[in-house]
């Protein structure tokens, strides 16, 4: 049992929020079981499952500071599994670190449980949080920039993975401000011992979580399909990112949807593994298509009671155009891919080149700078840069224009963009 002394109104609110989150997140095998909570005039008491196996941090230290790859995989899969569950229910943990994973028993193969939701919060799919919380060594760059979402947890999992594989932290300094500087500016070292003996897949996995651009990081579910961890016998959870991407696709222009369809035809087998698994979880109808009902049923069967009440109606409302139409697997692939994540792949140039060939054959049409600026929702004063995207010979997008168009113009690259 944990008890918290109430000293300020803020701490009362924090502990009550933790209790609310623990109640909402019931039922995952790698999440500490919550039994009850009560309070008196001075304290709040939280009754939880007893985990007698100690912290993950102690196990790492007892193994000389690092894990062998096969043993590290077992740990990382458990962490990703519980993170995917929290994220689907709309909870960002914000303090994922080895001290917050406890083993149920002292046995070597004991299950781990995630604890301590004191810094956690509920978050909507398009919401950004801005308070700086968490532990310095595990904090994501975007947290320090005060604009972050679920991807911040994935950075922390990247840091844990790095520690498991090599026994040292990817970002280190003597002071907290020094650590923050390293997180913002330094690149993790994958050259020194023992990294040369670590598999390429493991290094790629850690790199793709420790990408400073949060949009390029894998989600917890995508990480479970990464070649380093992939296991055909392990059922995959539903990924909340799919709902966010499909919503964006449904609201995109026909030209943008055509560009994404061309991109989906150039996907590698690694990306298709994830997309096929997500499509299966949506349980396509007999005709092999999905509509709004499929998304609704998937959310309801994978969500907790708390999520069904609070989040499902909001998520489905943003996708309501699917009430009047359906999607086959090919269109689902176009809708559920992230250009940013693909750009992080080593083979991105080849994927983009193959996609452009499809786009040239099927959808590349004459487009003016004015129409392109409307497509990208940018102010006419920013149109000059777009001229390089269109070929002089036939007025269609060039390969450069196609890849830039897929990427889109961000607020960072155009201060004149309309809100």
Residue pairs with C-beta under 8 A, 6 or more apart in sequence:
1 45
1 46
1 47
1 48
2 45
2 46
2 48
3 43
3 44
3 45
3 46
4 11
4 15
4 43
4 44
4 46
5 11
5 42
5 43
6 12
6 15
6 39
6 42
6 43
6 44
12 44
14 118
15 44
15 46
15 118
16 44
17 120
17 121
18 46
18 117
18 118
18 120
19 34
19 37
19 44
19 46
21 91
21 117
21 120
21 121
21 122
22 32
22 34
22 37
22 46
22 48
22 117
23 34
23 306
24 89
24 91
24 122
24 304
24 306
24 307
25 31
25 34
25 85
25 86
25 89
25 91
25 117
25 304
25 306
26 33
26 34
26 304
27 304
28 81
28 82
28 85
29 81
29 111
30 78
30 79
30 81
30 82
30 85
30 111
30 112
30 113
30 114
31 82
31 85
31 86
31 113
31 114
32 48
32 49
32 51
32 102
32 113
32 114
32 115
33 48
33 49
33 113
34 46
34 47
34 48
34 49
35 47
35 48
35 49
36 46
36 47
37 44
37 45
37 46
37 47
38 44
38 45
39 45
48 115
49 104
49 113
51 102
51 103
51 104
51 113
51 115
52 103
52 104
52 105
52 106
53 102
53 103
53 104
53 105
53 106
53 107
53 110
54 102
54 103
54 106
55 98
55 99
55 100
55 101
55 102
55 103
56 75
56 98
56 99
56 101
56 102
56 103
56 112
56 160
57 97
57 98
57 99
59 103
60 66
60 67
60 98
60 163
60 164
60 167
64 167
65 167
65 168
66 163
66 164
66 165
66 166
66 167
66 194
67 75
67 164
67 165
69 165
69 198
69 199
69 202
72 161
72 164
72 165
72 202
73 228
73 229
75 112
75 164
76 157
76 160
76 161
76 164
76 223
76 229
77 224
77 229
77 231
77 234
78 101
78 111
78 112
79 96
79 101
79 112
79 114
79 157
79 160
80 157
80 220
80 221
80 223
80 224
80 229
81 220
81 224
81 237
82 114
83 93
83 96
83 153
83 154
83 157
83 220
84 219
84 220
84 221
84 224
84 237
84 239
85 237
86 92
86 93
86 114
86 120
86 153
87 150
87 153
87 219
87 220
87 240
88 237
88 238
88 239
88 240
88 302
88 303
88 307
89 303
89 304
89 306
89 307
89 311
90 122
90 123
90 124
90 125
90 240
90 307
90 310
90 311
91 117
91 120
91 121
91 122
91 123
92 120
92 121
92 123
92 129
92 149
92 150
92 152
92 153
93 114
93 117
93 119
93 120
93 153
93 156
94 119
94 120
94 121
94 133
94 134
94 152
94 153
95 116
95 118
95 119
95 120
95 133
95 134
95 135
95 138
95 156
96 114
96 138
96 153
96 156
96 157
96 160
97 135
97 137
97 138
97 156
97 159
97 160
98 160
98 163
100 114
100 115
100 116
101 112
101 113
101 114
101 115
102 112
102 113
102 115
103 110
103 111
103 112
103 113
104 110
104 111
104 112
104 113
119 133
119 134
121 129
122 310
123 129
123 149
123 150
124 311
124 314
125 240
125 243
125 244
125 247
125 315
125 318
126 244
127 149
128 147
128 148
128 149
129 147
129 148
129 149
130 146
130 147
130 148
131 146
132 139
132 143
132 144
132 146
133 143
134 143
134 152
134 156
136 176
136 179
136 180
137 159
137 169
137 171
137 172
137 179
138 155
138 156
138 159
138 160
139 152
139 155
139 156
139 180
139 183
140 148
140 151
140 152
140 155
140 156
140 183
140 214
141 155
141 183
141 184
141 212
141 214
142 148
142 151
142 152
142 214
143 152
144 180
144 183
144 184
148 214
149 214
150 219
150 240
151 214
151 215
151 217
151 219
152 214
153 220
154 209
154 214
154 217
154 218
154 219
154 220
154 223
155 209
155 210
155 214
155 217
157 209
157 220
157 223
158 170
158 206
158 208
158 209
158 210
158 217
159 169
159 170
159 171
159 210
161 205
161 206
161 209
162 169
162 170
162 188
162 206
162 210
163 169
163 170
165 194
165 195
165 198
165 202
165 206
166 194
166 195
166 198
167 194
170 188
170 189
170 210
171 179
171 182
171 183
171 186
171 188
172 179
172 182
173 179
173 181
173 182
184 212
188 206
188 207
188 210
189 195
190 203
190 206
190 207
195 203
199 228
201 226
201 227
201 228
202 228
204 226
204 227
204 228
204 346
205 223
205 226
205 228
205 229
208 216
208 217
208 218
208 223
208 226
208 344
209 217
209 218
209 223
211 217
211 344
213 340
213 344
215 338
215 340
215 341
216 340
216 341
216 343
216 344
217 341
217 344
218 226
218 341
219 239
219 240
219 241
220 237
220 239
221 236
221 237
221 238
221 239
221 241
221 274
221 278
222 239
222 241
222 274
222 341
223 229
224 230
224 234
224 236
224 237
225 236
225 270
225 273
225 274
225 277
226 270
227 270
230 273
236 274
236 277
236 278
236 281
237 302
238 278
238 281
238 298
238 299
238 302
239 274
239 278
241 336
241 338
242 278
242 336
243 295
243 299
243 315
243 319
245 335
245 336
245 337
245 338
246 295
246 319
246 322
246 332
246 335
246 336
247 315
247 318
247 319
249 257
249 260
249 334
249 335
249 336
250 319
250 321
250 322
250 335
252 260
253 375
255 363
255 365
255 367
255 375
256 375
256 405
257 334
258 359
258 362
258 363
259 359
259 363
259 402
259 405
259 406
260 334
260 335
260 337
260 339
260 406
261 330
261 331
261 334
261 358
261 362
261 363
262 355
262 356
262 358
262 359
262 362
262 363
263 334
263 337
263 339
263 342
263 351
263 352
263 355
263 359
263 406
264 330
264 333
264 334
264 337
265 354
265 355
265 358
266 351
266 352
266 354
266 355
266 357
266 358
267 275
267 333
267 337
267 351
268 345
268 347
268 351
271 337
271 342
272 333
275 329
275 332
275 333
275 336
275 337
276 329
278 336
279 290
279 329
279 332
281 298
281 302
282 290
282 294
282 295
282 298
282 332
283 294
283 297
283 298
284 290
284 294
284 329
285 291
285 294
285 326
287 326
288 328
288 329
289 326
289 327
289 328
290 322
290 326
290 327
290 332
291 322
291 323
291 325
291 326
291 327
292 316
292 319
292 320
292 322
292 323
295 315
295 316
295 319
295 322
296 312
296 316
299 307
299 308
299 311
299 312
299 315
299 316
300 308
300 312
303 311
303 312
327 335
339 406
339 407
339 408
340 407
342 348
342 351
343 407
345 351
352 399
352 402
352 403
352 406
353 399
355 402
356 399
356 402
356 403
359 397
359 402
360 396
364 396
364 397
364 402
365 396
366 394
366 395
366 396
367 375
367 390
367 395
367 396
367 397
368 390
368 395
369 383
369 386
369 387
369 390
370 380
370 383
372 383
372 386
372 389
372 390
372 405
373 379
373 380
373 382
373 383
373 386
375 405
376 386
376 405
376 408
376 409
377 409
377 417
377 418
378 409
378 414
378 416
378 417
378 418
379 414
379 416
379 417
379 418
381 416
382 409
382 414
382 416
382 417
386 401
388 400
388 401
389 397
389 398
389 400
389 401
389 404
389 405
390 396
390 397
390 398
390 401
391 397
391 398
391 401
397 405
409 417
411 417
